[in-house]
Amino acid sequence: MYKYPRLPAPDGLPPVSHPPRSPLVSSSMDYSSTKESPPAGAWWSRETVAVVTGANRGIGHALAARLAEHGLTVVLTARDGARGEAAAAPLRARGLAVAFRRLDVSDAASVAEFAAWLRDAVGGLDILVNNAAVSFNEIDTNSVEHAETVLRTNFHGAKMLTEALLPLFRQSPATSRILNISSQLGLLNKVSDSSLKALLLDEETLTEAAIDAMVSRFLAQVKDGTWGAQGWPKVWTDYSVSKLALNAYSRLLARRLQARGARVSVNCFCPGFTRTDMTRGWGKRTAEEVADVGARLALLPPGELPTGAFFKWCTPQLYSKL
Ligand SMILES: NC(=O)c1ccc[n+]([C@@H]2O[C@H](COP(=O)([O-])OP(=O)(O)OC[C@H]3O[C@@H](n4cnc5c(N)ncnc54)[C@H](OP(=O)(O)O)[C@@H]3O)[C@@H](O)[C@H]2O)c1
């Protein structure tokens, strides 16, 4: 049984011996003159590459900035070129190692183009933060009018990008990580359909096909208008189903990678109710506060890095509640 670590302080991280990395090959990503350096004893270096999706605003932007402030090289991605460049430029002006690349996670061609660029121009990645997501509801509404877009972006998009980038992780000892920004709205305790709960809980028999089928079933019920009485989460149902699927996929992927001996960890992080555009500015914390904790989770020392965990703020949750 894994014993979960308490979050370390951002400084005071233990030194970890590290094999040399292949250098970033693109001259457009030569950040040798940038100002921020990793803190003494950090396991990462300026050559450690973190990709953050949906990073032109909100939590993604704050997290990209925070990782760059920790001294990593950050690929800030956004689906809109102008918005992405406008978000990256002020960070670069501060001397941070931030590159912008366009990426629409819901578009297969965009994902393929991004993966090819990352492989050829950057040489791979070490950290992937799947942050991009949409919700079309007000705080107190529960329309499923945009369910297809919500599922295509929040679940299928994150999965498609993850699968495309998996071969590009530079699998240095225990340092390759995927952090999926998820939500407690997609925890198992929000599901009242007992057979669905049982399916998702049975780690030995759950498959990716079963998760995909669950999502298809929900979308079919949205189409025929029967979704309301099927035991799905009651709040922001389409968004919650997208995070339910993302949580289940993350757990399964963690097991798949572990079984294969691949040294890439996969964890989920729920930031809690945060004041961003998604919540129309409502929430109990700021994107910057979330970025602080998110960056610390993304940068956990290799010896303390779990896989298959779901962090609700700083606290890992029991799987039975996932
Ligand atoms: N805010 C909360 O209370 C809260 C709570 C729990 C979890 N979360 C999660 O935290 C993450 C960030 O949310 P947020 O509150 O920062 O939301 P936000 O302010 O609405 O930002 C969402 C970001 O995702 C991008 N995005 C949307 N669709 C995309 C696509 N197809 N391809 C690429 N990027 C896309 C948006 O880009 P555009 O600017 O182009 O639209 C934007 O940059 C999400 O995963 C969300 O589910 C948030």
The ligand as a MOL file (V3000), in Angstrom:
LIG
                    3D

  0  0  0     0  0            999 V3000
M  V30 BEGIN CTAB
M  V30 COUNTS 48 52 0 0 0
M  V30 BEGIN ATOM
M  V30 1 N -12.4610 26.8720 -11.6190 0
M  V30 2 C -12.8200 25.8820 -10.8300 0
M  V30 3 O -13.5220 26.0760 -9.7960 0
M  V30 4 C -12.3890 24.4780 -11.0970 0
M  V30 5 C -12.6910 23.4820 -10.1630 0
M  V30 6 C -12.2850 22.1770 -10.3910 0
M  V30 7 C -11.5760 21.8770 -11.5550 0
M  V30 8 N -11.2960 22.8620 -12.4510 0 CHG=1
M  V30 9 C -10.5340 22.4820 -13.6450 0
M  V30 10 O -9.4130 23.3310 -13.7710 0
M  V30 11 C -9.0450 23.4270 -15.1600 0
M  V30 12 C -8.9150 24.8750 -15.5680 0
M  V30 13 O -10.1820 25.5040 -15.4020 0
M  V30 14 P -10.3500 27.0800 -15.2600 0
M  V30 15 O -11.2490 27.2850 -14.1060 0
M  V30 16 O -9.0230 27.7600 -15.3030 0 CHG=-1
M  V30 17 O -11.1930 27.3680 -16.5860 0
M  V30 18 P -11.1650 28.5980 -17.6060 0
M  V30 19 O -10.7540 29.8500 -16.9440 0
M  V30 20 O -12.4860 28.5430 -18.2930 0
M  V30 21 O -10.0080 28.1920 -18.6450 0
M  V30 22 C -10.1540 27.0740 -19.4530 0
M  V30 23 C -8.9800 27.0270 -20.4180 0
M  V30 24 O -9.1500 25.8690 -21.2540 0
M  V30 25 C -8.9970 26.2920 -22.6070 0
M  V30 26 N -9.6740 25.4220 -23.5470 0
M  V30 27 C -10.9970 25.1730 -23.6590 0
M  V30 28 N -11.2150 24.3300 -24.6670 0
M  V30 29 C -10.0090 24.0360 -25.2170 0
M  V30 30 C -9.5810 23.2370 -26.2870 0
M  V30 31 N -10.4390 22.5450 -27.0510 0
M  V30 32 N -8.2460 23.1550 -26.5570 0
M  V30 33 C -7.3630 23.8360 -25.8090 0
M  V30 34 N -7.7110 24.6460 -24.8030 0
M  V30 35 C -9.0200 24.7390 -24.5160 0
M  V30 36 C -9.5530 27.7100 -22.6260 0
M  V30 37 O -9.1190 28.3620 -23.8090 0
M  V30 38 P -9.9630 29.5900 -24.4820 0
M  V30 39 O -9.5150 30.8380 -23.7690 0
M  V30 40 O -9.5590 29.5420 -25.8980 0
M  V30 41 O -11.4280 29.3080 -24.2570 0
M  V30 42 C -8.9270 28.2400 -21.3480 0
M  V30 43 O -7.5820 28.5740 -21.5740 0
M  V30 44 C -10.1220 22.6700 -15.9180 0
M  V30 45 O -9.6990 21.3610 -16.1850 0
M  V30 46 C -11.2880 22.6470 -14.9440 0
M  V30 47 O -12.1630 21.5780 -15.1930 0
M  V30 48 C -11.6710 24.1390 -12.2590 0
M  V30 END ATOM
M  V30 BEGIN BOND
M  V30 1 1 1 2
M  V30 2 2 2 3
M  V30 3 1 2 4
M  V30 4 1 4 5
M  V30 5 2 4 48
M  V30 6 2 5 6
M  V30 7 1 6 7
M  V30 8 2 7 8
M  V30 9 1 8 9
M  V30 10 1 8 48
M  V30 11 1 9 10
M  V30 12 1 9 46
M  V30 13 1 10 11
M  V30 14 1 11 12
M  V30 15 1 11 44
M  V30 16 1 12 13
M  V30 17 1 13 14
M  V30 18 2 14 15
M  V30 19 1 14 16
M  V30 20 1 14 17
M  V30 21 1 17 18
M  V30 22 2 18 19
M  V30 23 1 18 20
M  V30 24 1 18 21
M  V30 25 1 21 22
M  V30 26 1 22 23
M  V30 27 1 23 24
M  V30 28 1 23 42
M  V30 29 1 24 25
M  V30 30 1 25 26
M  V30 31 1 25 36
M  V30 32 1 26 27
M  V30 33 1 26 35
M  V30 34 2 27 28
M  V30 35 1 28 29
M  V30 36 1 29 30
M  V30 37 2 29 35
M  V30 38 1 30 31
M  V30 39 2 30 32
M  V30 40 1 32 33
M  V30 41 2 33 34
M  V30 42 1 34 35
M  V30 43 1 36 37
M  V30 44 1 36 42
M  V30 45 1 37 38
M  V30 46 2 38 39
M  V30 47 1 38 40
M  V30 48 1 38 41
M  V30 49 1 42 43
M  V30 50 1 44 45
M  V30 51 1 44 46
M  V30 52 1 46 47
M  V30 END BOND
M  V30 END CTAB
M  END
